[in-house]
Amino acid sequence: MYKKFVLLALAVPFFLTGCWDKKDPEDRAFIITLGVDTAAENGCHFTFAPANIETGEAEIYAAESETLSGAVAQVDTYTSRKTDLGQLKTVILGESLLRDSARLDALLGELERSQAVSEKVMLLAADSAAACVEKAMKEDSKTGLFLWDFYKNTAEEVAVTKGIDLDTFLTERTERGGNGVLPRIRAEGERLRLGGGMAVSARGASILNEEEERGYLFLLGDAEGAVLEGRYKAAVLPLAVTKTKADYDFQVAGDTVLCTVTLSVEGTLQGGRGELLSAEQKTELESIFSASIKEEVEHTIKTALSEGVDFLGILPRAERALPQLAKACTREQLWERMAFRVVPKVQITDMGRKR
C-alpha cells in the first residue's frame, strides 16, 4: 500500500505540468501569421510566418498543398522545429483563393475543425497574401505580431474597415447564404495599407474601395471613428463620427420590396469648429454631411445590386420582417425585387467644452 502511495505521489507532478509533449517550446516554430493563395499548379500556396525566439530575422516558410495540414507536414520535413499553429493570430486570404469558392470553403472548414487554431483568429483579404506576409515580417521580424497589432489598432480606432474573426465570418456567411465581406490589406511599396474590403460569395469575390467599405459600415451601424469631409463655402471641414445606428423598414408595394434605411449619425467637427457654429450653419452642415453619407451608402448598395449578391446582410433582415414573402420566393428572387431608400440624419455635436 505504501509503495502505491509513493508511486502516485511521484506521478502527480507530471500531470500538473500541463500538456506533456516530446517537443520543448524552443523546438517549435510558433506560427503567428498565415497567408494562403491559390498555387500556380494545383492546391494552395501557404506562407507561414513564425515568431522568432532567437536573435536575427525570422525565416518565412512556404509550401504548396491541397490542405493546410498537408502544408504543415511539408514544412516539418525541411525545418528543425515543429510547426505549431497554437499561437496563430492572423490568416491572410489572397484574392486568387477568394475567387475559388470550393478551395476557400475547404480551407475555412479545415480552420474551423482544427483543434490548434483559435476561432478568434483574425481574417484579412489581400491581392497577394504571400507579399503581405513578407512585408509584415520585415516590419517586425522578432515576434511577427506587427500585422495583428497594426490591424487591431487601426480597425478599432479608425473606421476604415470592420474587424472580423473566423467565427464571426463563418456565422455571417451562414446567415447570408454564403456571402460575406472581409477587410482588405495591401502592400504598397515598402509598407502595408489597410482599407477597403473584399466581398466574397459563391460567384467569386469583388473588391470594395474605401468609400464602399465605409458605406457598408454605415449600413451595419458600425462606422464610429470614420472621418467624413464636407465642403462648406471655401473650406473643407472634417467630421469625426462618434455614433451610428442603422434602422431598417420593409414595405411591399406590388412586385417591389422597398427597404428604407434610416441612418442616425452623430459627429464632431475636428478642431473644435462645432463650438463656433450658429444654428443656421449647423443645420446647413448637417445637410451637407447627410448628402455625402447618402451618396456613399447608395453607391455601396448599387455595387451589391450589380453583383446580384447580397453581401451586405440585408436579406436576412427582410426575411425576418416579411416571413410570408420569404417563404413564397427564393433569396435570389427577393433580392431582385429590392429597392432602396436611404435616409441619413446627421447631428453635429460640440466637443463638450464650455462656451
C-alpha positions, 0 to 999 in steps of 0.5 A: 500500500505504501509503495502505491502511495509513493508511486502516485505521489511521484506521478502527480507532478507530471500531470500538473505540468500541463500538456506533456509533449516530446517537443520543448517550446524552443523546438517549435516554430510558433506560427503567428501569421498565415497567408494562403493563395491559390498555387500556380499548379494545383492546391494552395500556396501557404506562407507561414510566418513564425515568431522568432525566439532567437536573435536575427530575422525570422525565416518565412516558410512556404509550401504548396498543398491541397490542405493546410495540414498537408502544408504543415507536414511539408514544412516539418520535413525541411525545418528543425522545429515543429510547426505549431499553429497554437499561437496563430493570430492572423490568416491572410486570404489572397484574392486568387483563393477568394475567387475559388469558392470550393478551395476557400470553403475547404480551407475555412472548414479545415480552420474551423475543425482544427483543434490548434487554431483559435476561432478568434483568429483574425481574417484579412483579404489581400491581392497577394497574401504571400507579399503581405506576409513578407512585408509584415515580417520585415516590419517586425521580424522578432515576434511577427505580431506587427500585422495583428497589432497594426490591424487591431489598432487601426480597425478599432480606432479608425473606421476604415474597415470592420474587424472580423474573426473566423467565427464571426465570418463563418456565422455571417456567411451562414446567415447570408447564404454564403456571402460575406465581406472581409477587410482588405490589406495591401502592400504598397511599396515598402509598407502595408495599407489597410482599407477597403474590403473584399466581398466574397460569395459563391460567384467569386469575390469583388473588391470594395474601395474605401468609400464602399467599405465605409458605406457598408459600415454605415449600413451595419451601424458600425462606422464610429471613428470614420472621418467624413469631409464636407465642403462648406463655402471655401473650406473643407471641414472634417467630421469625426463620427462618434455614433451610428445606428442603422434602422431598417423598414420593409414595405411591399408595394406590388412586385417591389420590396422597398427597404428604407434605411434610416441612418442616425449619425452623430459627429464632431467637427475636428478642431473644435469648429462645432463650438463656433457654429450658429444654428443656421450653419449647423443645420446647413452642415448637417445637410451637407454631411447627410448628402455625402453619407447618402451618396456613399451608402447608395453607391455601396448598395448599387455595387451589391445590386450589380453583383446580384449578391447580397453581401451586405446582410440585408436579406436576412433582415427582410426575411425576418420582417416579411416571413410570408414573402420569404417563404413564397420566393427564393433569396435570389428572387427577393433580392431582385425585387429590392429597392432602396431608400436611404435616409441619413440624419446627421447631428453635429455635436460640440466637443463638450467644452464650455462656451 
